[in-house]
Amino acid sequence: MFNLKVSGMTCGGCIDALTRAVQAQDPRASVRADLVTQMVSLETSLSPELAAQLISDAGFPVSN
């Protein structure tokens, strides 16, 4: 499990979009997002770098 700081999430639709982006590469991934803190927790076989890239590609910038 790891956490990423993700900008631009404003609603459940945003969470659904980034979840779909991650699960397209790892269908078994678990994605939990907090709109207030803008943090995403992932349980996935993907590397943090790949997950961050997939989320960024979906339109949600990932920062350190």
Secondary structure, DSSP 8 states (H G I E B T S, - for coil): -EEEEE----SHHHHHHHHHHHHTT-TT-EEEEETTTTEEEEE-SS-HHHHHHHHHHTT--EE-
